[in-house]
């Protein structure tokens, strides 16, 4: 195995993560594979009823009631400016905590949890995919797979989160 390739490993929450190891949740959007740090992920849910909110940002699909807490849900396809498609049974809502705020985002399919070496992550090329490169923290090659690591802090920047939170407040007041 070369230094730029790795093999996915099964996730075992009881094992400590070594300093140069990352644990990532991998998922698919528009036939491309992405990943986020597992430490930001609170839970992964099947699609559920999403309540639309008037005057919410275009990317905010609406809000969900998750065990009594109102959470904004972002349509990641809209955020990435990718054509929408019909919902399928594989769609999932990944609930994350970013900048102290909780939100969900819709993906086409969740793949797995990977443990990879930080050393195989390369900086993102300028034109890597259909996603704005500002949202990308790196790229990793695993065998024949190319996984794009997303930077949640940039993807859901403070101004975007403020708009999403305003949508939640309007929904809660209705």
C-alpha positions as CSV (number, residue, x, y, z in Angstrom):
1,X,0.0,0.0,0.0
2,X,1.5,3.4,-1.0
3,X,1.5,6.3,1.4
4,X,-1.4,8.0,-0.5
5,X,-3.7,5.0,-0.2
6,X,-5.5,3.5,2.8
7,X,-8.0,0.8,3.5
8,X,-11.2,1.5,5.3
9,X,-11.3,0.1,8.8
10,X,-14.3,-0.8,10.9
11,X,-15.2,1.7,13.5
12,X,-14.9,0.7,17.1
13,X,-15.8,3.4,19.5
14,X,-14.0,1.6,22.3
15,X,-10.6,2.0,20.6
16,X,-8.7,5.2,21.2
17,X,-7.9,7.2,18.1
18,X,-4.2,7.7,17.6
19,X,-2.9,11.3,17.1
20,X,-2.6,11.0,13.3
21,X,-5.8,9.1,12.8
22,X,-9.1,10.7,11.8
23,X,-12.5,9.1,12.1
24,X,-14.9,10.3,9.4
25,X,-18.5,9.7,8.5
26,X,-18.7,9.2,4.7
27,X,-21.7,10.0,2.6
28,X,-22.8,10.5,-1.0
29,X,-24.2,13.6,-2.7
30,X,-24.8,13.5,-6.5
31,X,-22.5,10.5,-7.0
32,X,-19.6,12.0,-5.2
33,X,-18.3,10.8,-1.8
34,X,-17.8,13.3,1.0
35,X,-16.8,13.0,4.7
36,X,-17.0,15.0,7.9
37,X,-15.2,14.5,11.2
38,X,-17.2,12.1,13.4
39,X,-16.7,14.3,16.4
40,X,-19.1,16.9,14.8
41,X,-21.8,14.3,14.1
42,X,-24.4,14.0,16.8
43,X,-26.6,11.5,15.0
44,X,-27.8,10.2,11.6
45,X,-31.6,9.9,10.9
46,X,-33.8,8.6,8.2
47,X,-35.7,11.2,6.4
48,X,-38.6,12.6,8.4
49,X,-41.2,15.3,8.0
50,X,-39.6,18.6,7.4
51,X,-41.7,21.7,8.1
52,X,-41.0,24.5,5.6
53,X,-40.3,28.0,7.1
54,X,-41.2,31.2,5.2
55,X,-38.4,33.5,4.4
56,X,-35.7,31.0,5.3
57,X,-32.5,31.0,3.2
58,X,-32.9,29.0,0.0
59,X,-30.6,26.2,1.3
60,X,-32.7,25.7,4.4
61,X,-35.3,23.0,3.5
62,X,-37.1,23.7,6.8
63,X,-37.0,22.5,10.4
64,X,-37.5,19.2,12.2
65,X,-38.7,18.4,15.7
66,X,-36.0,16.1,17.1
67,X,-37.1,14.9,20.5
68,X,-38.6,18.3,21.3
69,X,-35.8,20.4,19.9
70,X,-36.4,22.4,16.7
71,X,-33.5,22.0,14.3
72,X,-32.9,23.6,10.9
73,X,-32.3,21.2,8.1
74,X,-30.1,22.3,5.1
75,X,-30.5,20.7,1.7
76,X,-26.9,20.1,0.9
77,X,-27.6,19.9,-2.8
78,X,-28.9,23.5,-2.7
79,X,-25.9,24.6,-0.6
80,X,-23.6,23.0,-3.2
81,X,-25.7,24.4,-6.1
82,X,-26.3,20.9,-7.4
83,X,-29.5,20.0,-9.2
84,X,-32.2,18.6,-6.9
85,X,-33.6,15.1,-7.3
86,X,-36.5,13.1,-6.0
87,X,-36.1,11.9,-2.5
88,X,-35.3,8.2,-2.0
89,X,-35.3,5.8,0.9
90,X,-31.5,6.1,1.1
91,X,-31.7,9.8,2.0
92,X,-30.5,10.7,5.5
93,X,-30.3,13.7,7.7
94,X,-26.9,14.1,9.4
95,X,-27.2,16.1,12.6
96,X,-24.1,18.0,13.4
97,X,-22.9,20.6,15.9
98,X,-21.1,23.5,14.3
99,X,-20.0,26.6,16.2
100,X,-22.0,25.6,19.2
101,X,-25.2,25.3,17.1
102,X,-27.0,22.1,16.0
103,X,-28.4,21.6,12.5
104,X,-29.1,18.8,10.1
105,X,-28.2,18.4,6.5
106,X,-29.7,16.1,3.9
107,X,-27.5,13.6,2.0
108,X,-28.3,11.1,-0.7
109,X,-26.8,8.1,1.2
110,X,-24.6,7.5,4.3
111,X,-21.8,5.0,3.6
112,X,-19.7,4.2,6.6
113,X,-17.4,5.4,9.4
114,X,-13.8,5.3,8.3
115,X,-10.6,5.6,10.3
116,X,-7.8,7.0,8.1
117,X,-4.3,8.4,8.7
118,X,-4.2,12.2,8.5
119,X,-1.1,11.9,6.4
120,X,-3.0,10.7,3.4
121,X,-5.2,13.8,3.3
122,X,-4.0,16.2,0.6
123,X,-5.0,19.9,0.2
124,X,-7.9,20.4,-2.1
125,X,-7.1,21.3,-5.7
126,X,-8.7,24.5,-7.0
127,X,-11.3,22.7,-9.1
128,X,-11.9,19.4,-7.4
129,X,-15.7,18.9,-7.8
130,X,-19.0,20.6,-8.2
131,X,-18.6,22.0,-4.6
132,X,-17.1,25.4,-3.8
133,X,-13.5,24.7,-2.8
134,X,-13.9,27.0,0.2
135,X,-16.0,24.3,1.8
136,X,-13.3,21.6,1.3
137,X,-10.6,20.9,3.9
138,X,-8.9,18.1,2.0
139,X,-9.1,15.1,-0.3
140,X,-8.2,11.5,0.4
141,X,-7.6,8.6,-1.9
142,X,-8.7,5.2,-0.6
143,X,-8.1,2.5,-3.1
144,X,-10.3,3.5,-6.1
145,X,-12.3,6.0,-4.1
146,X,-11.8,9.8,-3.9
147,X,-13.2,11.2,-0.7
148,X,-13.7,15.0,-0.3
149,X,-13.4,16.2,3.3
150,X,-15.8,19.0,4.1
151,X,-15.0,21.9,6.5
152,X,-18.2,22.3,8.4
153,X,-17.1,25.6,9.9
154,X,-16.8,27.1,6.5
155,X,-19.8,25.3,5.0
156,X,-22.0,26.6,7.7
157,X,-20.3,29.9,8.4
158,X,-21.6,32.2,11.2
159,X,-23.7,34.4,8.9
160,X,-25.4,31.3,7.4
161,X,-26.0,29.9,10.8
162,X,-27.5,33.2,12.0
163,X,-30.0,33.0,9.0
164,X,-30.8,29.4,9.8
165,X,-31.3,30.2,13.4
166,X,-33.7,33.0,12.5
167,X,-35.7,30.5,10.5
168,X,-35.9,28.2,13.6
169,X,-37.1,31.1,15.8
170,X,-39.8,32.0,13.3
171,X,-40.9,28.4,13.2
172,X,-41.0,28.1,16.9
173,X,-43.0,31.3,17.2
174,X,-45.6,30.1,14.6
